[in-house]
Amino acid sequence: MPDLDPRWRQDTPGCSSVIHLNNAGASLVPQSVLRAVTAHLEREAVQGAYEAADAAAPELEAAYGHVARLLGAHPRNIAIVENATVAFFQALAAFDFQPGDVILTTRNDYVSNQLAYLSLAKRRGVQVERAADLPEGGVDPQSVRDLLRASGAASGAKGRGGRVRLLAVTWVPTNSGLIQPVEALGQIAEEAGVPYLVDGCQAVGELPVDVARLRCDYLSSTARKFLRGPRGIGFLYVSDRALARGDFPLLLDMRGADWTSADAFALAPDARRFENWEFAHSLVLGLGEAARYALEVGVEPTGLRARQLAADLRVRLAAIPGCRVLDRGRELAAIVTVEVAGHSAPDLVKLLRKQRINVNASLRDYAVIDMDQKQVQSALRASPHYYNTDEEVCALVDALAKTAL
Ligand SMILES: Cc1ncc(COP(=O)(O)O)c(C=O)c1O
């Protein structure tokens, strides 16, 4: 495991006050992110908000560059929006789903994404198909292939993808450490000619992202989780392929297009056609700084350290009588979920918070398919990041061991 660099903790004001193992909720921001946000708010207060935005134009532009670099993309491919859900929904809204069209997904896609598919089923007659899982957990790529073939993708019926209009996959779900095989699925989607949307919300900042290897049309994310940016801001990667297809969201805002004559509009040439005009500019700057900082510390080694801390935590928790570690899958991310017999996860969160240990709870309705399969109503979720120490992980284990007794 890569060693702790003391600078990471010196850079993170929150490290001196809490044991923060809730990075899958919202990470502690580095000082430089905090400063980027507050400095802009201060400028807005003294200069006027529109004027401050004009003055910060080069830094705002640079924020797109940092996010793009983090994904192996170009600034023209980045749309900045309020959060990961909005980013995902803007991508979904680029498809004119017709009755009978299939959205192919997994059994572990994020709750709000599943709700959106069900909403599209109700409103547009879309069919939602979920690929089967492997016995060890995680989607079975062969099942995705089979469902594409069954839908007519191979025979070329109704466009190359057959009835499947979209493959949508959550890279790392919210309620477990599962890492889905997103690169393999991207290859399958490309071969079938089916657009591919990846929810990278719990991956960005922990797992290296290269959109060329993912072969995705879209990737959505937030700033606040493993990327360590502020709350209330997210982004959507829009591929050149999607831009060239002329994709745009169902409802356009004046930032996404120019109103050129009474009945006509011209789309923004780049991913900004997925944005809204109004922004929290301070948060855009915070997002940009978080991406720059992540590039500086290196996503590859720091992510490895986060996953190793999580792996150690799983081993320690599994040794506590009454604790059942719930994460399944070939590869696991820095999200650890555990059921503690006789204790509801929300109660444990409150108890631990009194001891200045931050973790979170995942409830059954955050992931009904997975949680029902595991037969749990709620799970405690601990999500270390690279700035956490072994001692902090042990403090959580000790606290839970006392509680589980
Ligand atoms: C996998 C995943 N996708 C999407 C989201 C939604 O992110 P946001 O709250 O920024 O919309 C979350 C939030 O927990 C998540 O875990």
The ligand as an ORCA input file, in Angstrom:
! r2SCAN-3c Opt
* xyz 0 1
  C     -23.252      5.755     -7.667
  C     -23.904      7.081     -7.476
  N     -24.440      7.701     -8.526
  C     -25.047      8.889     -8.412
  C     -25.152      9.518     -7.198
  C     -25.876     10.823     -7.119
  O     -24.995     11.869     -6.951
  P     -25.553     13.332     -6.670
  O     -26.087     13.287     -5.265
  O     -24.388     14.235     -6.837
  O     -26.634     13.604     -7.644
  C     -24.610      8.920     -6.060
  C     -24.717      9.559     -4.751
  O     -24.505      8.970     -3.725
  C     -23.959      7.664     -6.214
  O     -23.430      7.043     -5.161
*
